[in-house]
Amino acid sequence: MKRIFTTLKQKWPEYLLEILVITIGILGAFALNNWNESRKEKDGEIRVLNEILENLREDRLQLLSAEELLDNSVQSIQFMMEADLSQLDDVTISKHLALFISFYKYYPIDNAYETLKTSDIIISNNDLRNSISKYYEYAQNRTQSGLMDVENQFHGHLIPFARTYVKEFEWLTEALPKQRNDAFYEALKTELIGAKDNNTQTLAALRRFISNNQDLQSKIELQLKQ
C-alpha cells in the first residue's frame, strides 16, 4: 500500500495529464459530433427552404395567370352590367361573353412543404416557420376554395346558360349568342348578377394571396443569405 502511495506521489502529474488528455478528447468528440449534427440540420434547412422557394416561384406563375383571367372576367361582367346589351354589336358581346364564361383550374405546388412536414427538419427562424405554415395551411387553401367556387359556378350555371343561349363558343375568344332576344338578355343579366360578387371577391382574395406569396419569397431569400 505504501508503495502505491509513493508511486502516486511521484507520478501524479503524469496521471493528471493523462486524465486531462482523455477528458479533452471525450469533450472534443462530443463537440465535433454536435457540430456535425448542427451542420447537417443547417444543410437540411437550407435545402428545404430552397425547394419551397422554387415551389413559390412556380406557384406565382399559376396565380398570375389566374389573376389575369379572373380580372378579365370581372371587367367583362362590369361592362355588360352597365351597357345597353341590345345596342352592342355581335363582336363586342361575343368577346365579353367568352371572357365571362370561364374559370381557372389552380393546382397548388406544395411538394416541398409536404416534405418538410414529414421530415425532422426544423426551420430555425420562428417567424419564417409560422409564415410558411400559414401560407400553406390557411392562405393557399382559402385561395383554392375561392377559385373552386368560380369553377363550380362555371359548371353549375354558365355551362347550362351557354348550352341554351350560345351557338358558337371558343374558349376565351368567342361566345356568339343564338338569338339576341329578351329571353337571352334576361338570362344573361341573371348570370351576371350571380357571378359579380363571387368573381370580384375571389379576385381580391387572389391578389392578397399573390402579395403573400411574394412576401414569403422575400423572407426565405433573406433567411438564406444569413
N, C-alpha and C positions, 0 to 999 in steps of 0.2 A: 504494500500500500504506500509505504514511504517512497519507494522507488517511482511509483506512478506520479505522486505529487511533485517529486523532484523533476521528472520528465516534463510535466505540465508547466512548471515554473521556467524551465529552460526553453521550452518550445511554444509558449502561449502566443507570442507574436505570429509565429508561423501558422498555428492553428486558427488564430483570429483572421489572418489574411485569407486562408482557405475558405473560412465561413463567409467572409465578405465577398469573395470571388463567386462562390456558389449562389449567395443571395442576389448579388448583382446580375448574375447570369439568368436566374429564375425571373427576376423582375424585368430584365431586358427581354426575355422570351415572351412574357405576358404583354409587355408594351408593344413589341413587334406584332404579336398576334392581334392585339386591339387595333393597331394601325392598319394592318391588312384588312381587318373586318370593316373598319371605317371607310377605307378606300373602296372596298367592294360595294358598300352601301351607297357611297357617293357616286360611284360609276353607274350603279343601277338607277339611281335617281336621275342622273344626267341623261341616261339612255331613254328612260320612260318619258321625261319631260320633252326631249327632242321628238319622240314619237307622237306625243299629244300635240305638240306644236304643229307638226306636219298634218295631223288629222284636222286641226282647227283651220289650217290654211285651205285644205281640200273642202272642208265643210263650208267655208266662207264663199267659195265659188258657187256652190249649190244655192246658198242663201241669197246671193246677189242675183242669180237667175230667177229665183222665186220672187224676189222683190220687184224686179223689172216686170215680170208677167203680171203680178198682182197689182202693181201700180197702174199698168195699162188697163187692167180690168176695172179698177176703181175710177179712173179717169173716164172710161167709156160709159160706165154706169151714170156718173155725174152728168156727162154730156147728153146722154139720151133722156135722162130725167128732166133736164132743163130745156131741151129742144122741143120744137113742134115736129113730132115724128113724121107727120103727113107731108111736111114740106122738105124733108131730106131726100136727096137723090139716092138711087139704089146703091151706088158705090159706097157712099158715106155710111148708110145704115148697115150695109153688109160688113164693112170694115169694123164698125163698133160692136156689132153683134158677135163677130168672131172673137174679138178681144174679151168680150164679156163672157161668152160661153167657153170657159177654160178653167184649168186648175193646174197646180204644180205638185208633183209627187216628190216628197222630201225623204231622203234616205240618210239619216244621221250617221256620221262617220265617227265611231267611238270605240274602235277596237283597242286602241292604246289605253283608254281609260278602263275598259273591261279587264285588260291585262293587269293594270295597276291594282284593281280591286281584289284580284285573286292571287296577288303576289305578296311577298314580305317587304316590298319596297315602301318606304315612308318618305313623303315629301317633307323636308325639314322645315320649310317656311310655313308656319301655321296659317297665315293669311292666304297664301297661294293655295295651300291644300284645301281650305274652305271654299275658295273661289272656284277651283276645279270641280269640287263636289257639287256646288250649287249650279254650275253651268250644265253639267250632265244630268244630275238627278232632278233638277227643277226647271231651269230655263229652257233646256232643249226639249224636254217632254211637253212643256206648255206650248212651245212654238210648233212642235209636230202636231199636237192636238188641234191647234188653230188652223193649220193648213189642211188637216184631215176634215175639219168642218167644211172648208171650202170645197174639198173634193166630194164630200157627201152631198153637199148642195148641188154640185155639178151632176152627179149620178141620179139623185133623187128628184131634182126639179128641172135642171137645164136640158138634160138629155130628152126627157119626155116632151118638153117645150119644143126642142129642135125637131124632134120626130113629127110633131104635129104641124109646126108652122114654117119650117125651113126646108127648102128643096135642094139647095146646093151648099155643102159645108166642107171647108178645108181649114184644118187646124190653124188658128190664129190669123188667118188671112181672108177668109170668105165665109159668110153665112147669109145667103140670099133668101129672103122670105118667099114662101109660095104665093101668098096673096097679101097685099098691104091693105087690109080691111079693118073694120072696127074690132073684130074678134082678135086679130093679131095684135093690135095696139094695146088693147086691154090686158091681154095675156102677158105681153112684154112688160107693161108697167107693173103688173103684179110681181113678176120675177125680179124686176129691178129693185122694187121696194124691199122684197125679201132678202136680196143679196147685199144691199148697200151697207148696212151696219156690220154685217158679218165680215165682208171683204175689207171694209175700212178699218175695223178694229184689228183684224188679223194682220193687215199691213203695218199698222202702228206697232203691234207686238213684235212683228218680224224685224222691223227696223231697230227696235230696242235690243233684240237678240243679236243682230249683226254688230251693234255697238259693243255688246257684252263680249262677243267673240273677239273683236279687235282688242278690247281691254285685257282680256285673258292672255292673248298672244303677247302683248306688251309686258305683262307681269312675268310670264315664263321666260321671255327673252332677257329681261333684267336679271332674273334668278340665274340663268345660265352664264351670264357674264361675271357673276360673283365667284 
